[in-house]
Each structure stands twice: as C-alpha cells, then as structure tokens.
Amino acid sequence: MENIFGTWHWYIVGPLIGLFVPLMLIIGNKLLGISSSFFHICSIALNTKKFSEFGYKADSNRWKFYFVIGIMIGAFIAEKFLSTANISFLPESYYSFSGFALLLAGGFLVGFGTRYANGCTSGHSIAGISTFQLSGLIATISFFVGGLIYTYFILPFLG
C-alpha cells in the first residue's frame, strides 16, 4: 500500500504515460484528449445533427463521454480512498468574487488556447510526442517557454 499512497517518481510515471499512447493505438482506440471530449459532450448537449453537418460522427466518438466520466470517478476514488492528505477543491483565495473572475478568465483563455492550438497540452505533449508529430513537439516547447516567461518575467511583478 505504501507504493500506492506514496509519490511516484518521474522516471516511473513518465515512461508509463508514454507507453500508454501506443498501447491505446494498438488496441484500436483513438488518441486521448480532453478538448476533443469536450467537443463531443457539447454535440450531445446541443444537437448532434448540427455537428454532423461538419463531418462529426457521434457514434464513433461516444467513448469520449465515458472517458470524461471515468476521469471524474477516478479522481473521486483517488481523493477519497487512495489519499492520506486532506485535499480541498480550490485554495481559499478562489472563494471570492475576484477569485471566481480569475478562474473564469483563465477558463476562457485555456478554452481559446486549446481551440487555437487544435488540442490541449496533454494532447499535444503526451499524444503528439508519443506518435512523433512535429506539431506536438513545437507545441510542448511553446508551452514550456510560455510558462518560463510567465514565471520569471511576469509573476515577479504581480507578487
């Protein structure tokens, strides 16, 4: 149980994540990604027929809905049964109007970024690099450069 409750080292988890993508391709599934799953959920909620006009096939993407539900159930199980720490949903600073506005603005920026980049960070970094796509490598380098710029040049002026 110590191995489950403890922190896993990067040199164990990294290769496991990297091997998961080819395994998914071998067993016949598509690549995993949250932003495309969100698109599928929107097609269910809004009207699948309208999305089919753009070439979207709801039947072949139905598994994405279950993928998102599985992430939520897995997170709940991990937090309730596999964690010894007291985990809060959000830091206290976000339970205010300014914190909510910050979360909302951040959500819109992330949503815009995933549509503009044609995928999310996990999609480009994990699936893109695992399948040797140049766009995945370029996107991942851009994510890191953006994070470094924010951390070393912008964040010191905010705090």
C-alpha positions as CSV (number, residue, x, y, z in Angstrom):
1,M,0.0,0.0,0.0
2,E,3.0,2.3,0.6
3,N,3.6,2.3,-3.2
4,I,0.1,3.4,-3.9
5,F,-0.2,6.1,-1.3
6,G,3.3,7.5,-1.8
7,T,4.6,9.8,-4.6
8,W,5.7,8.0,-7.7
9,H,9.0,9.1,-9.3
10,W,9.0,10.8,-12.6
11,Y,11.2,8.1,-14.2
12,I,8.5,5.6,-13.5
13,V,5.4,7.6,-14.3
14,G,6.8,9.3,-17.4
15,P,7.5,6.1,-19.4
16,L,4.2,4.6,-18.2
17,I,2.3,7.6,-19.7
18,G,4.5,7.5,-22.8
19,L,3.7,3.8,-23.3
20,F,0.0,4.2,-22.7
21,V,-0.5,6.1,-26.0
22,P,0.9,3.4,-28.3
23,L,-1.0,0.8,-26.3
24,M,-4.2,2.7,-27.0
25,L,-3.4,2.8,-30.7
26,I,-2.6,-0.9,-30.8
27,I,-5.9,-1.9,-29.2
28,G,-7.8,0.3,-31.7
29,N,-8.7,3.4,-29.8
30,K,-8.0,6.9,-30.9
31,L,-5.7,9.3,-29.0
32,L,-7.0,10.6,-25.7
33,G,-7.6,14.3,-25.2
34,I,-9.8,16.4,-23.1
35,S,-10.6,19.2,-25.6
36,S,-12.0,16.8,-28.2
37,S,-14.0,15.1,-25.4
38,F,-15.5,18.5,-24.5
39,F,-16.5,18.9,-28.2
40,H,-18.3,15.6,-28.1
41,I,-20.2,16.5,-24.9
42,C,-21.2,19.7,-26.5
43,S,-22.5,17.8,-29.5
44,I,-24.7,15.7,-27.2
45,A,-26.0,18.6,-25.2
46,L,-26.6,21.0,-28.1
47,N,-27.7,18.9,-31.1
48,T,-25.6,16.1,-32.7
49,K,-27.3,16.7,-36.1
50,K,-25.9,20.2,-36.4
51,F,-22.4,18.8,-35.6
52,S,-22.8,16.1,-38.2
53,E,-23.0,18.8,-40.9
54,F,-19.4,19.5,-40.2
55,G,-18.4,15.8,-40.6
56,Y,-18.6,14.9,-36.9
57,K,-19.6,11.3,-36.2
58,A,-21.1,11.0,-32.8
59,D,-21.3,7.2,-32.7
60,S,-17.6,6.7,-33.3
61,N,-16.8,9.3,-30.6
62,R,-19.2,8.1,-27.9
63,W,-16.3,6.6,-25.9
64,K,-15.1,10.2,-25.2
65,F,-18.1,10.8,-23.0
66,Y,-17.3,7.7,-20.9
67,F,-13.6,8.8,-20.8
68,V,-14.5,12.0,-19.1
69,I,-16.9,10.3,-16.7
70,G,-14.1,7.8,-15.9
71,I,-11.7,10.7,-15.1
72,M,-14.2,12.2,-12.7
73,I,-14.9,8.8,-11.0
74,G,-11.1,8.0,-10.9
75,A,-10.4,11.4,-9.3
76,F,-13.1,10.9,-6.7
77,I,-11.8,7.4,-5.8
78,A,-8.2,8.6,-5.6
79,E,-9.1,11.5,-3.4
80,K,-11.5,9.6,-1.1
81,F,-9.7,6.2,-0.8
82,L,-6.1,6.5,-2.0
83,S,-5.0,9.7,-0.4
84,T,-4.0,10.3,3.2
85,A,-3.9,14.1,2.8
86,N,-6.8,16.4,3.3
87,I,-7.4,17.7,-0.3
88,S,-9.5,20.8,-0.8
89,F,-11.2,21.5,-4.1
90,L,-9.7,25.0,-4.5
91,P,-7.5,27.3,-2.4
92,E,-9.4,29.7,-0.2
93,S,-8.4,32.7,-2.3
94,Y,-10.7,31.5,-5.1
95,Y,-13.8,31.5,-3.0
96,S,-14.3,35.2,-3.6
97,F,-15.6,37.3,-6.5
98,S,-12.1,38.2,-7.7
99,G,-11.1,34.6,-7.4
100,F,-14.1,33.4,-9.4
101,A,-13.4,36.1,-12.0
102,L,-9.8,34.9,-12.3
103,L,-10.9,31.3,-12.7
104,L,-13.5,32.3,-15.3
105,A,-11.0,34.3,-17.3
106,G,-8.4,31.5,-17.0
107,G,-11.0,29.0,-18.3
108,F,-11.8,31.1,-21.3
109,L,-8.1,31.6,-22.1
110,V,-7.5,27.9,-21.8
111,G,-10.5,27.1,-24.0
112,F,-9.4,29.6,-26.6
113,G,-5.9,28.2,-26.5
114,T,-7.0,24.6,-27.0
115,R,-9.1,25.5,-30.0
116,Y,-6.4,27.8,-31.4
117,A,-3.7,25.2,-31.0
118,N,-6.0,22.4,-32.1
119,G,-5.6,20.5,-28.9
120,C,-4.8,20.8,-25.2
121,T,-1.4,20.5,-23.5
122,S,-1.8,16.8,-22.7
123,G,-3.0,16.1,-26.3
124,H,0.0,17.7,-27.8
125,S,2.6,16.8,-25.3
126,I,1.7,13.2,-24.5
127,A,-0.1,12.0,-27.6
128,G,1.7,14.3,-30.1
129,I,5.2,13.5,-28.9
130,S,4.5,9.8,-28.4
131,T,3.4,9.5,-32.0
132,F,6.4,11.5,-33.3
133,Q,4.4,14.5,-34.5
134,L,6.4,17.7,-35.1
135,S,3.4,19.8,-34.1
136,G,3.3,18.1,-30.7
137,L,7.0,18.9,-30.1
138,I,6.6,22.5,-31.2
139,A,3.5,23.0,-29.1
140,T,5.2,21.4,-26.0
141,I,8.2,23.6,-26.4
142,S,5.9,26.6,-26.7
143,F,4.0,25.6,-23.5
144,F,7.3,25.4,-21.6
145,V,8.6,28.7,-23.0
146,G,5.4,30.4,-22.1
147,G,5.5,29.0,-18.6
148,L,9.1,30.2,-18.1
149,I,8.3,33.7,-19.4
150,Y,5.4,34.0,-17.0
151,T,7.3,32.5,-14.1
152,Y,10.5,34.6,-14.4
153,F,9.3,37.8,-16.1
154,I,5.6,38.4,-15.3
155,L,5.0,36.7,-11.9
156,P,7.7,38.7,-10.0
157,F,5.8,41.9,-10.9
158,L,2.5,40.6,-9.7
159,G,3.6,39.4,-6.3
